Amino acid sequence: MEAAEKATCRSVDNFNPLITTIFQVSCILVISHMFHILLKPLGQPGPFAQLLAGVVVGPTLLSRIRRVEDFFIQASSAEYYMFFSFLCRMLFMFSIGLETDIPYLKRNIRVVSIVAGGGIILSSICAAPLLWLLIKVFTVTKSRFPFYLLIFTVLANSASPVVIRMIAESKFDNADLGRLAIYSSLISEMSCVAFVATLTACSSTIRLVGAIIATLVTVLLIFLNNYLPFVFNKRNRHNRFLTNSELFLIIFILLAISLLVESAGYTAITCCFLAGLMFPREGKTCRTLLHKLTYAVNTFVLPVYFGYTGFQFNISKIFNKLTLILTVLIILLSAGTKIVATLAACYYLKIPRNESLILSFLLNMKGNYDLIIINSPPVPKMLWENDIHDLFLSVVVLKTLILAPVVAIWLNRGEFCGHYPTTLEILNPESELRMMACAYIPRHVSGYLSLISALSGCPNATLNPYVAHLVELRKKKKSKLMYHQLEDGDQYSDEEEYGGNDVVQITNALDSFISETKIPVHEAKIVSSFLTINQDVCNGAVDLRVSIIFLPFHKHQRVDGKMENSMEGIRTINQKVIRHAPCSVGIFLDRGQTGFQQPHGSLSVQNIATFFFGGPDDREALACSKRILMHSQVSLTVFRFIQANSSIQNSWISDASHKDEEVVMAISSIGTENEMDNVFVDSFYNRYVAQGKASLIEKYVSDGAETLVALREILDNMYSLVIVGKGGRENSSLTIGMSDWEECPELGLVGDLLASSEMNFSGSLLVIQQHRHSEEDEAFITP
């Protein structure tokens, strides 16, 4: 380390090293934020700006000035710098573990392991000839095995914090390729740590004892992290977050045990990552940690950590001809090894070539565990020679500085993000469904949780639900209290004041649901003016890559059965979201106790009806019904409305074994849409009805009056939920005359009729509109 090398030349500190360390951290933060502001419009990621800020502050530029060097590099400053790096490293690795998507990792562990393992295996092979070359160049006579581990780590390791931040800042973290890159880098880094630790432990009895101690304290940390949340959640039953003292206790235990692992001679990044990975996701403890750590890590911890990495780099060290040649050689060998291995793994997995290429460049990012090995060799009381240290440090810093801008430009072009399904019709019922449910008040949440419970019934499919609390932004009320006068737990950001008691009630409802059903539900909050909140909803849907947005109906049912307006402005917001949504939209009318109830844990079967009049919206409604019918406590009946004099025939109607089967759908015109409807119905029948998973009923009607009569007959059967498309078939004779009493056009003709009090329908209603792609929507959504 440059700081350590300079520090050895001094026996006395000219300045207080703690003050110089704090000042250095402040300089890195200020300069990195300035670079980030300047480079972000050019598409450059935060890690690049932060690494560049460290290079500017370090011996490469500012610290070449004698007075700056004397101030920053003290006799004992290296110890302070190392301790600050340790703190940063422990916090962000714990945060990464907390944010890990465990269900995704379980589903894709084979793919992730193949991508990461390819680079590790090839790097271990290529490290051997490079070891032979560097032994000759630097005349290494001792500690050749640790030297091999150093070379292997620099070649094989992928810095997961760098990859995660680059992908997150590109809004790429919810894409399949982005998640594959994140977890491949994590597997790669954790594998390198395990490989080096295992070989080191086997080298001597003392190291083996140290490994056992490190393992035991890690297990102890995981146990404590599973016990403390249970206690804290119980203590804070009526609060949204933990108190500051409880949060401090968790962080203190984490850092204390991490120090024990480090003192045993092993890095604690695996310990902290596993502690976060195994941390209980339910309740207020995890929510508080994510809320507090995410902001702190992204705003302060990672910029300081990346900046300190750049601070250690001294460009004058590579001006030597031999060092320059070796630096270029190792960079090319490391990049080539990763690219070849990743492309080969992706070819085996049949991943598209363009995605494979960007993935291989992402996995070439350096700057975490490799730096630990460079600064702290895996042998006690050992330091690398200055030439070796400077060589590998230059490789790590320069490789990231060179590749990060290239990868960022690639990602910002958007062609590697892939197209995600914006409709349910094209989505395989057994594939992952990402949805966002918007709630204004706690009453909206109970109905959404019933929907989430029903949609998660398929054992082979994955549901990724987000519940967004929409809060109106009002003028802030000024408080006369000083900071120290606030009650414990009230020192959170001003944004937490918005929502009042509704926030706590919604949070408690979600916590109870997650604890009861074990279905992970992500909670979000959107605070904005009601004039623009619809745009924030659409932007959030794009960032989360959801396939459907659920909105609450602007009316609710009173005790006497009449409908009453809940909040002024909800209807206008719903209309704007429907008009500009980047995906399908469903408006949900929850009728409370008489409506749709949560299937999980219920002994009674929920009867659901789907009305199909034909067209894209009704096909979308039927596609949503496919997801729901897979739940064991749901019974689905689909009603298909057909023109009485229509010549539509289906191959399955004449089947004697299904004469009594009836189908729910509405088709009224002939042409392409008619053919698509028939194909969709036939596919639904063959896959679900023929296997006894659903019922289908045909209703032949001539006009709107007959349709109304048929609807009244159907609703007499006490269905707890009715699903219908918004649009149906345009200019359909099946709905002639039904528009005369239309009150809510956003529900469509049939949906508006079912939502009215005159229909005497006590069940819940879900009206779905399929997404139609338009250039106007793209212009509406903020990039």
KEDOVEX-583745 format. One record per residue (C-alpha): residue in one letter; x, y, z. Coordinates in pm, whole numbers. Layout:
! residues N
  resn      xx      yy      zz
     a       X       Y       Z
...
***
This chain:
! residues 783
  resn      xx      yy      zz
     m       0       0       0
     e     127     343     -93
     a      16     493     236
     a     194     221     432
     e     512     260     228
     k     524     632     288
     a     432     592     650
     t     730     367     721
     c     960     657     638
     r     819     857     931
     s     835     772    1299
     v     615    1056    1427
     d     274    1174    1310
     n     283    1541    1208
     f     -96    1557    1241
     n    -356    1358    1426
     p    -407    1054    1196
     l    -775    1032    1289
     i    -829    1390    1173
     t    -640    1328     849
     t    -839    1009     787
     i   -1171    1188     841
     f   -1057    1472     618
     q    -950    1226     349
     v   -1290    1053     366
     s   -1461    1394     335
     c   -1250    1486      32
     i   -1328    1155    -137
     l   -1702    1198     -72
     v   -1711    1556    -203
     i   -1501    1489    -512
     s   -1681    1162    -591
     h   -2020    1333    -575
     m   -1891    1612    -799
     f   -1761    1357   -1051
     h   -2087    1165   -1029
     i   -2289    1478   -1109
     l   -2064    1554   -1406
     l   -2038    1198   -1539
     k   -2393    1074   -1478
     p   -2535    1259   -1784
     l   -2272    1074   -1987
     g   -2402     743   -1854
     q   -2108     671   -1624
     p   -2179     474   -1302
     g   -2111     579    -943
     p   -1827     329    -879
     f   -1629     477   -1169
     a   -1668     832   -1033
     q   -1581     719    -680
     l   -1275     524    -791
     l   -1165     823    -997
     a   -1209    1052    -695
     g    -976     831    -493
     v    -718     842    -772
     v    -737    1223    -775
     v    -695    1252    -397
     g    -421     987    -382
     p     -52     982    -483
     t    -143     989    -851
     l    -248    1355    -838
     l    -314    1567    -527
     s     -98    1369    -286
     r     201    1428    -513
     i     203    1776    -359
     r     440    1764     -64
     r     212    1931     190
     v     -89    1723      93
     e     123    1408     114
     d     252    1501     459
     f    -104    1562     577
     f    -271    1248     435
     i       5     990     478
     q     108     966     844
     a     315     709    1027
     s       3     536    1162
     s    -249     648     900
     a    -245     312     722
     e    -401     144    1026
     y    -684     398    1030
     y    -742     359     658
     m    -754     -18     691
     f   -1000       0     980
     f   -1231     234     788
     s   -1216      -5     493
     f   -1303    -292     725
     l   -1609    -107     859
     c   -1727     -19     509
     r   -1671    -372     383
     m   -1866    -534     666
     l   -2163    -301     630
     f   -2206    -333     256
     m   -2158    -712     256
     f   -2426    -744     526
     s   -2649    -514     320
     i   -2590    -724       7
     g   -2691   -1036     199
     l   -3009    -866     321
     e   -3108    -762     -31
     t   -3035   -1100    -191
     d   -3335   -1243    -374
     i   -3331   -1591    -224
     p   -3623   -1733    -433
     y   -3449   -1625    -755
     l   -3121   -1774    -637
     k   -3290   -2105    -556
     r   -3462   -2121    -895
     n   -3151   -2032   -1093
     i   -2868   -2177    -883
     r   -2765   -2412   -1165
     v   -2741   -2133   -1424
     v   -2563   -1894   -1187
     s   -2317   -2162   -1073
     i   -2228   -2261   -1430
     v   -2161   -1899   -1532
     a   -1953   -1828   -1221
     g   -1782   -2168   -1215
     g   -1661   -2141   -1573
     g   -1452   -1834   -1494
     i   -1317   -1983   -1171
     i   -1205   -2310   -1331
     l   -1035   -2146   -1630
     s    -871   -1885   -1404
     s    -726   -2155   -1178
     i    -569   -2316   -1486
     c    -434   -1991   -1633
     a    -292   -1887   -1296
     a     -32   -2167   -1315
     p     172   -2038   -1616
     l     140   -1681   -1488
     l     274   -1799   -1152
     w     577   -1951   -1325
     l     643   -1628   -1515
     l     612   -1399   -1213
     i     830   -1626    -999
     k    1104   -1583   -1257
     v    1055   -1206   -1284
     f    1038   -1131    -909
     t    1260   -1421    -798
     v    1004   -1546    -548
     t    1170   -1816    -338
     k     931   -1835     -41
     s     554   -1839       4
     r     487   -1957    -349
     f     156   -2114    -252
     p      13   -1784    -114
     f     150   -1618    -429
     y     -54   -1862    -641
     l    -364   -1780    -436
     l    -303   -1410    -502
     i    -276   -1465    -878
     f    -579   -1693    -882
     t    -792   -1440    -690
     v    -696   -1149    -917
     l    -783   -1356   -1225
     a   -1100   -1527   -1099
     n   -1268   -1282    -862
     s   -1563   -1064    -967
     a   -1623    -768    -737
     s   -1990    -807    -647
     p   -2030    -455    -493
     v   -1908    -294    -816
     v   -2133    -513   -1032
     i   -2437    -454    -808
     r   -2398     -76    -805
     m   -2339     -53   -1180
     i   -2647    -260   -1257
     a   -2863     -81    -997
     e   -2771     264   -1127
     s   -2854     151   -1481
     k   -3199      38   -1353
     f   -3104    -304   -1478
     d   -3134    -495   -1150
     n   -3485    -631   -1215
     a   -3399    -764   -1561
     d   -3314   -1133   -1595
     l   -2967   -1060   -1728
     g   -2902    -805   -1454
     r   -2996   -1050   -1180
     l   -2788   -1320   -1347
     a   -2484   -1088   -1345
     i   -2538    -990    -980
     y   -2565   -1342    -847
     s   -2294   -1479   -1074
     s   -2056   -1218    -933
     l   -2166   -1306    -578
     i   -2114   -1677    -635
     s   -1779   -1606    -797
     e   -1658   -1389    -510
     m   -1783   -1620    -233
     s   -1629   -1919    -416
     c   -1291   -1743    -429
     v   -1314   -1670     -56
     a   -1407   -2031      21
     f   -1134   -2168    -208
     v    -860   -1953     -55
     a    -983   -2012     303
     t   -1003   -2389     255
     l    -655   -2422     110
     t    -515   -2188     374
     a    -681   -2386     656
     c    -528   -2707     526
     s    -178   -2559     525
     s    -121   -2583     902
     t    -283   -2686    1229
     i    -296   -2329    1359
     r    -477   -2211    1046
     l    -721   -2502    1077
     v    -803   -2403    1436
     g    -856   -2045    1317
     a   -1095   -2168    1048
     i   -1295   -2366    1304
     i   -1319   -2060    1529
     a   -1429   -1842    1238
     t   -1696   -2096    1144
     l   -1828   -2123    1499
     v   -1859   -1748    1552
     t   -2031   -1717    1212
     v   -2286   -1976    1323
     l   -2327   -1784    1649
     l   -2390   -1462    1456
     i   -2653   -1630    1237
     f   -2824   -1769    1549
     l   -2831   -1428    1719
     n   -2963   -1267    1402
     n   -3249   -1516    1399
     y   -3333   -1464    1766
     l   -3304   -1086    1806
     p   -3552    -994    1528
     f   -3818   -1208    1697
     v   -3769   -1015    2023
     f   -3747    -672    1858
     n   -4051    -730    1636
     k   -4253    -823    1943
     r   -4135    -517    2135
     n   -4219    -279    1849
     r   -4555    -427    1758
     h   -4718     -85    1715
     n   -4424      88    1546
     r   -4305      73    1189
     f   -3933      71    1271
     l   -3702     -33    1552
     t   -3551     220    1789
     n   -3200     350    1724
     s   -3059     164    2025
     e   -3192    -170    1901
     l   -3048    -103    1556
     f   -2712     -13    1708
     l   -2708    -339    1905
     i   -2748    -547    1588
     i   -2471    -357    1407
     f   -2244    -378    1713
     i   -2284    -758    1734
     l   -2214    -784    1361
     l   -1893    -582    1381
     a   -1774    -750    1703
     i   -1804   -1099    1558
     s   -1650    -979    1230
     l   -1347    -861    1428
     l   -1321   -1206    1587
     v   -1321   -1368    1242
     e   -1056   -1124    1119
     s    -842   -1188    1425
     a    -855   -1562    1345
     g    -677   -1480    1018
     y    -971   -1494     775
     t   -1174   -1227     602
     a   -1516   -1161     750
     i   -1695   -1071     425
     t   -1843   -1422     400
     c   -1950   -1406     765
     c   -2132   -1075     712
     f   -2284   -1185     382
     l   -2419   -1507     534
     a   -2553   -1313     834
     g   -2748   -1089     598
     l   -2854   -1378     377
     m   -2992   -1580     670
     f   -3152   -1280     840
     p   -3532   -1319     884
     r   -3710   -1116     616
     e   -4038   -1080     806
     g   -4116    -794    1037
     k   -3985    -456    1139
     t   -3624    -551    1209
     c   -3538    -634     849
     r   -3735    -332     727
     t   -3543     -99     959
     l   -3207    -239     855
     l   -3288    -207     486
     h   -3424     143     534
     k   -3122     267     727
     l   -2844      67     563
     t   -2943     107     199
     y   -2917     486     204
     a   -2603     490     420
     v   -2426     223     215
     n   -2505     375    -126
     t   -2441     735     -22
     f   -2143     709     214
     v   -2002     360     266
     l   -1944     247     -93
     p   -1814     586    -217
     v   -1557     585      66
     y   -1462     222       1
     f   -1423     264    -375
     g   -1252     598    -323
     y    -997     445     -86
     t    -924     179    -347
     g    -834     454    -594
     f    -640     640    -325
     q    -396     348    -293
     f    -314     356    -665
     n       0     542    -776
     i      34     573   -1149
     s     406     649   -1125
     k     463     289   -1011
     i     378     151   -1356
     f     607     382   -1553
     n     872     116   -1526
     k     884     -65   -1860
     l     874    -414   -1711
     t     590    -327   -1471
     l     391    -171   -1752
     i     430    -480   -1970
     l     330    -711   -1686
     t      31    -491   -1598
     v    -100    -500   -1955
     l     -32    -873   -1978
     i    -222    -957   -1657
     i    -514    -729   -1751
     l    -544    -894   -2094
     l    -507   -1244   -1948
     s    -762   -1176   -1674
     a   -1015   -1020   -1914
     g    -962   -1285   -2178
     t   -1003   -1568   -1927
     k   -1332   -1431   -1796
     i   -1470   -1351   -2140
     v   -1386   -1690   -2288
     a   -1516   -1882   -1985
     t   -1837   -1679   -1963
     l   -1907   -1704   -2336
     a   -1853   -2080   -2322
     a   -2088   -2115   -2022
     c   -2353   -1897   -2187
     y   -2326   -2095   -2510
     y   -2391   -2412   -2312
     l   -2688   -2245   -2141
     k   -2816   -2108   -2475
     i   -2802   -1747   -2360
     p   -2805   -1500   -2655
     r   -2463   -1390   -2775
     n   -2510   -1017   -2710
     e   -2623   -1085   -2353
     s   -2333   -1324   -2303
     l   -2087   -1056   -2408
     i   -2215    -790   -2169
     l   -2228   -1051   -1892
     s   -1864   -1142   -1948
     f   -1760    -777   -1923
     l   -1963    -724   -1606
     l   -1794   -1023   -1440
     n   -1456    -863   -1516
     m   -1510    -592   -1255
     k   -1249    -592    -976
     g   -1209    -425    -639
     n   -1323    -622    -333
     y   -1182    -958    -222
     d    -886    -926    -457
     l    -789    -605    -275
     i    -804    -788      59
     i    -557   -1050     -66
     i    -333    -779    -210
     n    -323    -579     115
     s    -344    -875     357
     p    -185   -1197     231
     p    -341   -1523     357
     v     -37   -1589     576
     p       6   -1427     920
     k     266   -1149     953
     m     341   -1152     582
     l     352    -860     339
     w     403    -870     -33
     e     708    -709    -184
     n     638    -352    -296
     d     678    -442    -664
     i     427    -728    -639
     h     183    -521    -435
     d     197    -225    -675
     l     166    -451    -980
     f    -153    -625    -872
     l    -305    -310    -723
     s    -251    -136   -1057
     v    -414    -429   -1238
     v    -725    -414   -1018
     v    -770     -36   -1035
     l    -686      11   -1404
     k    -900    -280   -1518
     t   -1207    -142   -1341
     l   -1137     213   -1461
     i   -1108      90   -1821
     l   -1399    -153   -1835
     a   -1655      29   -1617
     p   -1721     315   -1866
     v   -1744      68   -2155
     v   -1995    -151   -1972
     a   -2196     152   -1859
     i   -2229     282   -2216
     w   -2343     -64   -2325
     l   -2602     -88   -2048
     n   -2741     261   -2109
     r   -2809     174   -2471
     g   -3088     -45   -2333
     e   -3060    -322   -2589
     f   -2929    -569   -2332
     c   -3210    -519   -2084
     g   -3433    -744   -2290
     h   -3808    -709   -2335
     y   -4013    -805   -2035
     p   -4376    -918   -2062
     t   -4613    -623   -2026
     t   -4922    -842   -2060
     l   -5035   -1162   -1891
     e   -5157   -1313   -2218
     i   -4805   -1373   -2350
     l   -4673   -1481   -2010
     n   -4643   -1850   -1934
     p   -4869   -1927   -1635
     e   -4580   -2110   -1469
     s   -4322   -1833   -1515
     e   -4244   -1547   -1280
     l   -4517   -1283   -1243
     r   -4415    -936   -1126
     m   -4707    -721   -1012
     m   -4758    -390    -833
     a   -5065    -314    -620
     c   -5130      50    -533
     a   -5304     138    -204
     y   -5403     471     -55
     i   -5549     354     276
     p   -5526      32     483
     r   -5868     -84     358
     h   -5724    -131       9
     v   -5449    -361     132
     s   -5670    -643     263
     g   -5821    -704     -81
     y   -5481    -696    -249
     l   -5345    -952      -6
     s   -5632   -1185     -99
     l   -5540   -1143    -466
     i   -5171   -1203    -394
     s   -5262   -1516    -198
     a   -5469   -1650    -489
     l   -5209   -1562    -754
     s   -4937   -1747    -563
     g   -5125   -2077    -570
     c   -4927   -2236    -854
     p   -4644   -2440    -697
     n   -4422   -2414   -1008
     a   -4470   -2041   -1065
     t   -4311   -1750    -881
     l   -4497   -1439    -774
     n   -4303   -1121    -709
     p   -4557    -877    -561
     y   -4500    -512    -469
     v   -4747    -315    -258
     a   -4701      59    -315
     h   -4851     298     -62
     l   -4953     613    -251
     v   -4939     920     -28
     e   -5041    1270    -124
     l   -4762    1524     -85
     r   -4884    1815     122
     k   -4719    2117     271
     k   -4485    2019     550
     k   -4570    2123     903
     k   -4273    2279    1078
     s   -4178    2136    1416
     k   -4046    2355    1695
     l   -3867    2061    1860
     m   -3490    2030    1841
     y   -3339    1703    1720
     h   -3247    1587    2072
     q   -3605    1657    2186
     l   -3752    1406    1943
     e   -3864    1072    2079
     d   -3650     768    2005
     g   -3732     646    1656
     d   -3858     985    1532
     q   -3522    1088    1385
     y   -3595     928    1051
     s   -3621    1115     724
     d   -3901    1364     671
     e   -4057    1135     415
     e   -4151     894     694
     e   -4390    1154     835
     y   -4612    1123     530
     g   -4891     869     554
     g   -4956     903     928
     n   -5104     602    1102
     d   -5193     447     767
     v   -4826     356     720
     v   -4819     158    1044
     q   -5149     -16     970
     i   -5041    -115     618
     t   -4706    -235     749
     n   -4871    -444    1020
     a   -5111    -599     767
     l   -4820    -694     540
     d   -4618    -833     829
     s   -4908   -1051     943
     f   -4968   -1175     590
     i   -4602   -1260     529
     s   -4575   -1436     865
     e   -4890   -1640     800
     t   -4842   -1734     433
     k   -4460   -1712     393
     i   -4519   -1520      69
     p   -4260   -1239      40
     v   -4426    -905     -36
     h   -4215    -598    -111
     e   -4336    -273      40
     a   -4283      64    -124
     k   -4409     416     -74
     i   -4469     683    -338
     v   -4505    1036    -200
     s   -4614    1284    -462
     s   -4876    1538    -555
     f   -5198    1380    -679
     l   -5149    1578   -1000
     t   -4835    1382   -1091
     i   -4852    1066    -882
     n   -4980     870   -1182
     q   -4652     937   -1359
     d   -4458     811   -1056
     v   -4667     493   -1060
     c   -4587     436   -1428
     n   -4218     505   -1374
     g   -4214     263   -1082
     a   -4380      -4   -1294
     v   -4107      35   -1557
     d   -3826      20   -1299
     l   -3976    -289   -1134
     r   -4057    -446   -1475
     v   -4404    -549   -1363
     s   -4656    -712   -1597
     i   -4969    -574   -1430
     i   -5065    -284   -1201
     f   -5361    -320    -964
     l   -5547      -1    -869
     p   -5823      45    -610
     f   -6171     150    -722
     h   -6258     502    -612
     k   -6575     381    -438
     h   -6628     146    -146
     q   -6933     -40     -24
     r   -7114      88     283
     v   -7284    -130     543
     d   -7620     -84     369
     g   -7475    -211      40
     k   -7464     129    -132
     m   -7147     254    -304
     e   -6976     564    -168
     n   -6676     768    -286
     s   -6363     692     -81
     m   -6126     973    -179
     e   -6163    1250    -430
     g   -5894    1228    -693
     i   -5850     848    -699
     r   -6075     816   -1003
     t   -5876    1077   -1196
     i   -5550     905   -1104
     n   -5689     568   -1216
     q   -5794     713   -1551
     k   -5448     862   -1608
     v   -5270     539   -1514
     i   -5497     335   -1743
     r   -5423     575   -2027
     h   -5043     575   -1990
     a   -4953     253   -1807
     p   -4651      62   -1947
     c   -4824    -270   -1874
     s   -5167    -417   -1815
     v   -5388    -257   -1548
     g   -5650    -404   -1319
     i   -5901    -202   -1115
     f   -6004    -393    -806
     l   -6330    -332    -620
     d   -6310    -504    -283
     r   -6641    -555    -105
     g   -6488    -657     226
     q   -6644    -942     419
     t   -6888   -1034     141
     g   -6618   -1022    -125
     f   -6311   -1223    -212
     q   -6126   -1362      91
     q   -5770   -1484     133
     p   -5750   -1848      14
     h   -5441   -1934     221
     g   -5543   -2103     542
     s   -5913   -2094     451
     l   -6123   -2410     480
     s   -6387   -2286     236
     v   -6342   -2278    -142
     q   -6368   -1939    -314
     n   -6595   -1944    -622
     i   -6470   -1716    -900
     a   -6633   -1629   -1232
     t   -6468   -1489   -1543
     f   -6678   -1320   -1816
     f   -6541   -1336   -2168
     f   -6697   -1127   -2446
     g   -6393   -1138   -2673
     g   -6107    -902   -2746
     p   -5764    -836   -2591
     d   -5893    -718   -2253
     d   -6102   -1031   -2202
     r   -5810   -1251   -2305
     e   -5602   -1070   -2044
     a   -5873   -1133   -1784
     l   -5873   -1502   -1871
     a   -5491   -1509   -1852
     c   -5514   -1368   -1499
     s   -5775   -1631   -1417
     k   -5530   -1903   -1523
     r   -5298   -1793   -1245
     i   -5571   -1786    -984
     l   -5733   -2122   -1065
     m   -5410   -2304    -975
     h   -5480   -2238    -607
     s   -5630   -2540    -434
     q   -5892   -2328    -253
     v   -6023   -2163    -570
     s   -6297   -2288    -805
     l   -6311   -2105   -1140
     t   -6601   -2093   -1385
     v   -6551   -1916   -1717
     f   -6856   -1782   -1901
     r   -6829   -1722   -2273
     f   -7091   -1496   -2428
     i   -7161   -1570   -2794
     q   -7391   -1408   -3046
     a   -7707   -1621   -3069
     n   -7691   -1650   -3449
     s   -7313   -1693   -3456
     s   -7160   -1977   -3656
     i   -6872   -2016   -3410
     q   -6806   -2381   -3345
     n   -6539   -2545   -3135
     s   -6402   -2893   -3171
     w   -6467   -2969   -2806
     i   -6838   -2874   -2802
     s   -6947   -3197   -2973
     d   -6758   -3410   -2725
     a   -7024   -3610   -2542
     s   -6820   -3624   -2225
     h   -6832   -3244   -2200
     k   -7191   -3166   -2299
     d   -7266   -3017   -1961
     e   -6949   -2805   -1959
     e   -7012   -2435   -2013
     v   -6762   -2166   -2113
     v   -6720   -1801   -2007
     m   -6625   -1570   -2293
     a   -6753   -1303   -2519
     i   -6692   -1295   -2894
     s   -6893   -1074   -3126
     s   -6699   -1006   -3445
     i   -6532   -1212   -3710
     g   -6171   -1167   -3815
     t   -5827   -1178   -3661
     e   -5946   -1102   -3307
     n   -6213   -1371   -3343
     e   -5951   -1628   -3444
     m   -5723   -1526   -3156
     d   -6012   -1561   -2913
     n   -6096   -1909   -3042
     v   -5736   -2024   -3019
     f   -5707   -1886   -2667
     v   -6030   -2055   -2557
     d   -5931   -2387   -2710
     s   -5593   -2374   -2536
     f   -5761   -2292   -2205
     y   -6009   -2576   -2247
     n   -5748   -2837   -2334
     r   -5514   -2740   -2052
     y   -5756   -2674   -1767
     v   -6115   -2774   -1838
     a   -6037   -3112   -1988
     q   -5832   -3190   -1675
     g   -6110   -3082   -1440
     k   -5932   -2773   -1308
     a   -6198   -2528   -1428
     s   -6548   -2512   -1575
     l   -6659   -2341   -1897
     i   -7011   -2227   -1980
     e   -7146   -2085   -2304
     k   -7414   -1819   -2300
     y   -7588   -1742   -2630
     v   -7737   -1392   -2629
     s   -7862   -1153   -2897
     d   -7833    -806   -2744
     g   -7759    -612   -2431
     a   -8093    -692   -2270
     e   -8035   -1067   -2295
     t   -7679   -1018   -2174
     l   -7808    -835   -1867
     v   -8053   -1116   -1792
     a   -7776   -1374   -1827
     l   -7551   -1175   -1595
     r   -7823   -1159   -1327
     e   -7870   -1536   -1348
     i   -7498   -1597   -1312
     l   -7456   -1363   -1016
     d   -7729   -1544    -823
     n   -7474   -1825    -768
     m   -7282   -1624    -506
     y   -6942   -1578    -665
     s   -6694   -1407    -434
     l   -6496   -1260    -724
     v   -6579   -1175   -1085
     i   -6301   -1105   -1336
     v   -6385    -926   -1660
     g   -6201    -739   -1933
     k   -6255    -366   -1962
     g   -6305    -329   -2332
     g   -6462    -646   -2467
     r   -6534    -635   -2837
     e   -6583    -290   -2984
     n   -6931    -213   -3130
     s   -7054    -550   -3010
     s   -7423    -630   -3041
     l   -7392    -823   -2713
     t   -7376    -496   -2518
     i   -7615    -279   -2722
     g   -7809     -52   -2488
     m   -7589    -123   -2185
     s   -7407     208   -2218
     d   -7721     407   -2142
     w   -7652     392   -1765
     e   -7272     398   -1784
     e   -7124     588   -1487
     c   -6757     479   -1476
     p   -6612     442   -1828
     e   -6276     326   -1683
     l   -6447      -3   -1587
     g   -6597     -69   -1928
     l   -6963    -147   -1993
     v   -6982    -479   -1809
     g   -6751    -376   -1526
     d   -6946     -55   -1465
     l   -7269    -255   -1451
     l   -7127    -506   -1201
     a   -6991    -227    -980
     s   -7327     -49    -953
     s   -7557    -101    -657
     e   -7850    -190    -887
     m   -7699    -529    -977
     n   -7729    -656    -619
     f   -7386    -822    -650
     s   -7203    -862    -318
     g   -6877   -1011    -448
     s   -6552    -837    -539
     l   -6479    -722    -892
     l   -6156    -714   -1094
     v   -6162    -527   -1426
     i   -5851    -572   -1644
     q   -5722    -375   -1940
     q   -5449    -524   -2156
     h   -5151    -307   -2233
     r   -5142    -145   -2576
     h   -4799     -22   -2680
     s   -4785     336   -2806
     e   -4518     603   -2854
     e   -4726     839   -2638
     d   -4671     611   -2338
     e   -4294     615   -2387
     a   -4295     994   -2399
     f   -4508    1011   -2084
     i   -4276     792   -1875
     t   -3974     972   -1732
     p   -3644     797   -1819
***
